[in-house]
Amino acid sequence: MFDALQARHVISMHAATKYHALRFNSPLPNRRKPEAVPGAYTGDEKRYVDQLLATYRERHPTDVLDRGNVAAHPTRGGHFKRQRQAFFRAESLRMYARESTPDGTFEALKGDVHSGVVELAESDHVDGYTRAQAVLQASASIDLSSHRLIERTDLDDRKGICHQLVNDERLTWVEEP
C-alpha cells in the first residue's frame, strides 16, 4: 500500500513547486521571454492609459490625443509605447511570480515599490507628465534587494509596477476632476 521514495526523487518532485527556490535557497527559474505588447488595449490598461493621455493633454493641450492615435503621435507615441511595454513586462512578472514563488511575493514587491515612490508622487509637480517621469525614474533606484523576486526583475518591470499602481488607484499622474 505504501512505498518508500528515494530522497532525490522527493527533492525532484519538490523542485517543480513554487516553494523550492525559497526553501533550498536556489536561484529562481528563468523567466520566459515576454510576449509582444498586444495591439488592442486590454481591460487591464484602462486607468493607466487614461492617466497617461491626461498627462499628454495637460502638457500639450492643443494635441488631439486619444487611445486610437497616441501610439502614432510623432513625439508622444514613443513614450506611450515604452510605457505600455513596461506595463506588460510587469504583468509578465506578476504571472511569473504566481507560478514560481510563494503567494504574496509579487504583492510584497509591489507594495515596496509603492512605498518607495508614493511621497514623490504626492509632492508638487509642474504637471502630471513631470510627476509620472519623476516617479518612473525613482522606481529604478529603490533598494529592493530584500525581495527574492528582484533577481528576475529589470527596470521596465519597476516602471510597469508603477503603472499597475496607477491602475489600482494607489498612484495618480493627473488628478481627475
HELIX and SHEET records of a PDB file:
HELIX    1   1 ALA A    7  ALA A   15  1                                   9    
HELIX    2   2 HIS A   20  PHE A   24  1                                   5    
HELIX    3   3 GLY A   43  GLU A   45  5                                   3    
HELIX    4   4 LYS A   46  ARG A   59  1                                  14    
HELIX    5   5 VAL A   70  ALA A   72  5                                   3    
HELIX    6   6 ARG A   76  SER A  100  1                                  25    
HELIX    7   7 THR A  105  GLU A  122  1                                  18    
HELIX    8   8 GLY A  128  SER A  139  1                                  12    
HELIX    9   9 ARG A  148  ARG A  152  5                                   5    
HELIX   10  10 LEU A  155  ASN A  167  1                                  13    
END                                                                             
